[in-house]
Amino acid sequence: MTVRDIRLFGDPVLRTVCEPVGDPGPALAALVEDLLDTVQVPGRAGVAANQIGVALRAFAYNVDGRIGYLLDPELVEVRGEPVDFDEGCLSVPDLVFPTKRWPWARSTGRQLDGSVVEVVGEGVLAEALQHEQDHLDGRLYLTRLERDVRREAMAEVRTAPWFR
């Protein structure tokens, strides 16, 4: 079991638009295993590959007993009126802010065997699908905050003990 360290706010890999994963092979299988091991630490709903230092389009999720991964995922549909979720991020530890997300989401992606899969979720799973997709696009949830909330969030980031 390999639980990888999480990259923190300020690490350039978190602002990197991730590349497609390419052909499956041993290195990609090892990445998927590391993502699945890392996301299963209690309190984690999702981990994107760039959060563990790999700028490839892959993430793992762990919500309400549903554990899985998507390679080259696409957020293909969202529904409902955006609502505020109390959202946090492993790369911005210990800080939670209201973030507008759609309450329902559908993502598609591939598995290591090349099969196409679909993940549909409501509530926290919908939030996680959107949050992890943002990571792969080089975007942290802080950029989605309303201006006043973002100002407060950035002040808290700058004074956080983990911030360098």
Stockholm file with secondary structure:
# STOCKHOLM 1.0

chainA/1-164         MTVRDIRLFGDPVLRTVCEPVGDPGPALAALVEDLLDTVQVPGRAGVAANQIGVALRAFAYNVDGRIGYLLDPELVEVRGEPVDFDEGCLSVPDLVFPTKRWPWARSTGRQLDGSVVEVVGEGVLAEALQHEQDHLDGRLYLTRLERDVRREAMAEVRTAPWFR
#=GR chainA/1-164 SS CCCCCCCCTTCGGGGSCCBCCCSCCHHHHHHHHHHHHHHTSTTCCEEEGGGGTCCBSEEEEEETTEEEEEEEEEEEEEESCCEEEEEEETTEEEEEEEEEECSEEEEEEECTTSCEEEEEEETHHHHHHHHHHHHHTTCCGGGGSCHHHHHHHHHHHHHSTTCC
#=GC SS_cons         CCCCCCCCTTCGGGGSCCBCCCSCCHHHHHHHHHHHHHHTSTTCCEEEGGGGTCCBSEEEEEETTEEEEEEEEEEEEEESCCEEEEEEETTEEEEEEEEEECSEEEEEEECTTSCEEEEEEETHHHHHHHHHHHHHTTCCGGGGSCHHHHHHHHHHHHHSTTCC
//
